[in-house]
């Protein structure tokens, strides 16, 4: 059974009479692009509430707007209407510089094509978010070393990305996404460039680490297997989120 997530679901009253607080709230999101003389609607009143630590998979056909949804969540794209609230921070109220800082400090990104910097070693790639956020202190570097150990690549810390397999590069990307202790991890087709064996290993690792660190993960994917690690699965269709129940 599927159901469209409606705006009233974000303002339900709990049994004690108080309005529940969602760690992440998407309220009536609207986003469209102009293509020639036509207006293409991507998000048409999208609503969603996630609790702290909840993992969400967003599925949908190519061109349905999944990546646009991630861009809106991270503040890369501005909304035409609606609100994105993460840990009581309303992205709509931030200016461009503040949104850049929000992404740098509060968001961890995992991309389909890894996006490691080829001229940096594994270690340098992982600690880059710490350097950018002035967190490369003892605590931060210790967390980086622990994460590299968790992903099984501590012994490759001085290697360059071109010496790693695709699966190894994506494991480095997971460590980099988590090293600065973000509020939210956004993954865009994280297994899309991996074979079946490496995909399964990566999903197991991603599931374990994000839950271990109590992070919210929002992942867009074409893979039903990848979606299976999430607590909830929604289909982005015709500008609406339709939840699989």
N, C-alpha and C positions, 0 to 999 in steps of 0.2 A: 504494500500500500504506500502511495506517495501523497504528500500534502504540501501545499504552498505555504511558506512561512509568511504570515501576515503581520502587519504592524502591531496589532493588538497584543501579540504574543510577547512583545518587548515591555509591556506595561501591565502584565498580570499582577494581581494582588495576592500575596502569599497568605497562608492560613493564619498568620499572626497579625494580618492587617497591614503589613509593611510592604512596600514595593521592593521586589528582589533586585539585587545588584548583579549585573553581569560584568565579568572582568573585561570582556570585549562585547561591545554593542554596535550593531549596524542598524541604523534607523532610517528607513525610507530612502535608501541610496538611489540617486538618479545620475546617470552618466550617458552622454551621447556624443557622437562625432559627426561632423559635416563631411559628406563625401560628394563633391560636386554640388549639385542642386538638391541633394537628398540628405535628410537627417537620419543617421543610423543610431538607433537606441540600443545601448549595451546593457545598462542596468536600469530597471524600470520599477523602482520602489522595493529594493532589496532590504529585507529585515532578518536579523539573526542576533541571538544572544549566546555567548559561550561563557561557561564557568572557568575559573582558574584551573589550569592544567588540562583542560579539555582539548582533544585532538579532533580536527575536522578535515574531511576529504571533500574536495569540490571536483565533480566530474562533469563532463559535457563535451559535445562535439567541438571540433576545431572552429574557431571564430565565434564561439558562444560568449566570450568575454571573461574567461577564467583569469587570464593574465592581467586584464584590466582591473579585475577585482583585487588582485594582489597589489597592483600599483596604487589603487585607492586606499587600501589598508595601510600601506607604508607611507602615504602622503606624496608619492611621486606624481600622481594625477590628482588634479582638483576635481571635486564633485560639482555637478550642476545643482544638486540639492541633496538634503539629508545630512546625517551625522555619522562619523566614525569615532567611537570612544574606546580607548584602550587604557585600562587602569585609571579611570577618571580623567584621562587626558583627552580633550576633544580636538582632534586634528584640524577641524574646520576653523578653529580659533587661532591656529598658529600661522605665522607668516612663513615665507619660503625658507628663510634662514633657520627658523625654529623647527620646521619640518625636516630640514636636512640634519640637524642635530638629533632630532627624535629618531630618525632612521639609523643614524650612526650609533646611538647609544642604546636604543630600545629594541631594534629589530635585528634578527639574524637571518641571512639569506642563504638558500641552497638552490643552485641553478642546475638545469639539465646538462649544460656543457661545462660545469665545474667552476669556470671563471677564476682559476688560480693564476697568479702573476708569474709568468715563465722565468723571469730573471731573479725571482726570490726562491729560497729553499723552502722545504716543507715547514720548517720551524718559523721562518720569516713570514710565510703566508698565514700561518695560524695566529701569530701574535700581532698581525697588522691591525685588527680592530682594537687591541689593547693600546697600541701606539697612538692610534687616532683619537682614542678616548682618554689618553693620559692615565691608563690603568696598568702600564707595564711595570708594576711594582712586584714585590715578592709574592703577594697573594695571586696576582694575575698570572705571573709566569709559572707559578706552581700549578694553577688551574690548567694552563696550556699544556704543561708536561703531563698532567693527569689525563687530560682528554686525548692527547696523542697516544698515550699508553692504552686508553680505553678502546681506541679505534685500531690498535695493533700496529702503529707506525712510528713508535718512539725510536726504533732503531734506524728509521729512514729519515730522521729529522733534518739531516744535512743534504739530502738528495734534492734534485730539482724536479719539477713536475713532469718534464719529458722523460724522466727515468721511471715513472710510475705507470702502472696499468690504469685503465679507466676506473675500475672499482676502487683502487687505492686513492686516486685523485678525488673521487667523491667522498671517501672517508675523511680525507684532509678537509674537504669543504664542510663536512658536518662539524668537525672540531672547530673550524674557524667560525662557523655560525653560532656556536654555543660559548665560545671562550670569554666573551665580554658580558656574560650573564644577562642576555636580553629578556625582555618581557614576552616577546612573541617571535616564533620562528616561521618564516614563510618559505615554502618549498615549491618550486615551479618545475614539474615533471622530473623529480630527482632520480628516477630510474629510467628515464627515457633514452639515455645513451649507454645503457648497460645491458649485458646479456642476462639470461634468466637466472643463472647461478649467482652472479654478482648482485642482481636486483634483490633476490631473496636475502642475501647476507646484509645488504645495505638496509633493507626494510627492518630486519631484526635489530640491527644496530641503532637505527634512527628511533624506533619504537622504544628500545630500552633506555637510551640516553635522555630523550625528551621527557619520558615519564620519571626517570630517576631524578632529573633536575626540576620536575614539576613545571615544565614549560608548555605553553600553548603552541600547538603546531597547526598551521593551516596549509594544506598541501593540495595543489591542483594536479590532476593526473588523468591520463586516459586508461590507466591500468586498474582493473577491478581488484587485482591482487594487492597493489599498493594501497588502494582505498580501504582494504580490509583491516589495516592496522588502526584505523581511526575509530574514535568513539561514535562519531556520527558521519553520515555520508549525505551530501546534498548535490542535486543536479542543477546546474545553471542552464536554464532553458527559457528562451523568449524573454530574457531580462529578469527572470524570477528565480529564486532558490526554491527547489522542490525537495523536501526531505524524504529520504528513504526510511520507512519505519517498519 
